[in-house]
Amino acid sequence: MNKAPVTGQDIGKDTGQGDHPPPDVRFLKILVTVLTVTMIAGLLTLIALFVTRLPGRNVLPPLPKAITLPDGTTPEAFTRGRGWIGVVTKDGQFLIYDADTGALRQSVRVNTAR
């Protein structure tokens, strides 16, 4: 069972092992291929989600051209809901306006004292 050393003339010849790489190398090759396919699929999924979700989905309803605040009030914050717009003033009022007409619907005094 003596094997002769491999010489330059033996390169490329069949050594009796066949064309199959060792099992460890085959496993790594399969693992790298599977991980590559998984990463490409994940990247394509992210791109598809960005393309389908981002453009024009969050179109906000238009604001009224103008809102008239009561005299002497200064706006501090702004929010909106379905059919209404809310303005918080520095003097502690929450003013609720109609989103379509801009008319004042309700005024609520907010007690900020602790």
C-alpha positions as CSV (number, residue, x, y, z in Angstrom):
1,M,0.0,0.0,0.0
2,N,2.8,2.3,-0.7
3,K,1.7,5.4,-2.6
4,A,4.1,7.1,-4.9
5,P,4.6,10.8,-4.3
6,V,2.8,13.1,-6.6
7,T,5.0,14.7,-9.2
8,G,4.5,17.5,-11.7
9,Q,3.7,15.0,-14.3
10,D,0.8,13.6,-12.2
11,I,-1.0,17.0,-11.9
12,G,-4.4,16.8,-13.6
13,K,-4.4,13.0,-13.7
14,D,-7.0,11.0,-11.8
15,T,-5.7,10.2,-8.4
16,G,-8.5,7.7,-7.6
17,Q,-10.5,10.2,-5.5
18,G,-12.8,11.2,-8.3
19,D,-13.9,14.8,-9.1
20,H,-15.7,15.3,-5.8
21,P,-14.2,17.7,-3.2
22,P,-13.9,16.5,0.4
23,P,-17.2,16.6,2.4
24,D,-16.2,19.6,4.5
25,V,-15.5,21.7,1.4
26,R,-18.8,20.5,-0.2
27,F,-20.7,21.5,2.9
28,L,-19.1,25.0,3.0
29,K,-19.9,25.4,-0.7
30,I,-23.6,24.6,-0.2
31,L,-23.7,26.8,2.9
32,V,-22.3,29.8,1.1
33,T,-24.6,29.3,-1.9
34,V,-27.7,29.0,0.4
35,L,-26.7,32.1,2.4
36,T,-26.1,34.1,-0.8
37,V,-29.5,33.2,-2.2
38,T,-31.1,34.1,1.1
39,M,-29.4,37.5,1.2
40,I,-30.4,38.3,-2.4
41,A,-34.0,37.3,-1.7
42,G,-34.0,39.5,1.4
43,L,-32.6,42.4,-0.5
44,L,-35.2,42.0,-3.3
45,T,-37.9,41.8,-0.7
46,L,-36.8,45.1,0.9
47,I,-36.6,46.8,-2.4
48,A,-40.1,45.6,-3.3
49,L,-41.5,46.8,0.0
50,F,-39.9,50.2,-0.5
51,V,-41.3,50.5,-4.0
52,T,-44.8,49.4,-3.1
53,R,-45.2,51.2,0.3
54,L,-43.5,54.6,-0.1
55,P,-44.8,56.4,-3.1
56,G,-48.0,58.3,-2.4
57,R,-49.4,56.1,0.4
58,N,-49.4,58.8,3.1
59,V,-51.1,61.6,1.2
60,L,-52.5,64.0,3.8
61,P,-55.8,65.8,3.3
62,P,-55.3,69.4,2.4
63,L,-55.3,72.1,5.1
64,P,-57.7,75.1,5.0
65,K,-56.1,78.1,3.4
66,A,-56.3,80.1,6.7
67,I,-57.2,79.6,10.3
68,T,-58.0,82.7,12.4
69,L,-56.8,82.4,15.9
70,P,-58.5,84.5,18.7
71,D,-56.9,87.8,19.4
72,G,-53.9,87.7,21.7
73,T,-53.2,83.9,21.3
74,T,-49.9,82.5,20.0
75,P,-49.8,79.0,18.6
76,E,-47.5,76.5,20.3
77,A,-48.4,73.2,18.8
78,F,-50.5,71.8,15.9
79,T,-52.2,68.4,15.3
80,R,-54.8,67.0,13.0
81,G,-57.5,64.3,13.1
82,R,-60.2,63.2,10.8
83,G,-62.2,66.3,9.9
84,W,-60.5,68.5,12.5
85,I,-57.4,70.5,13.2
86,G,-56.1,71.2,16.7
87,V,-54.0,74.2,17.8
88,V,-52.5,74.5,21.3
89,T,-51.8,78.0,22.3
90,K,-49.3,79.4,24.8
91,D,-52.0,80.6,27.1
92,G,-53.2,77.0,27.7
93,Q,-56.1,76.6,25.2
94,F,-56.7,73.8,22.8
95,L,-58.6,75.2,19.8
96,I,-60.4,72.7,17.5
97,Y,-61.1,73.8,14.0
98,D,-63.1,72.2,11.1
99,A,-60.6,70.8,8.6
100,D,-62.7,71.8,5.6
101,T,-63.8,75.3,6.4
102,G,-61.3,76.4,9.0
103,A,-64.1,77.5,11.4
104,L,-63.6,77.2,15.1
105,R,-65.6,74.3,16.5
106,Q,-64.5,74.1,20.1
107,S,-62.2,75.7,22.6
108,V,-60.9,73.8,25.6
109,R,-59.0,75.3,28.5
110,V,-56.0,73.1,29.5
111,N,-55.0,73.3,33.2
112,T,-51.2,73.2,33.2
113,A,-50.7,74.0,36.9
114,R,-49.3,71.2,39.0
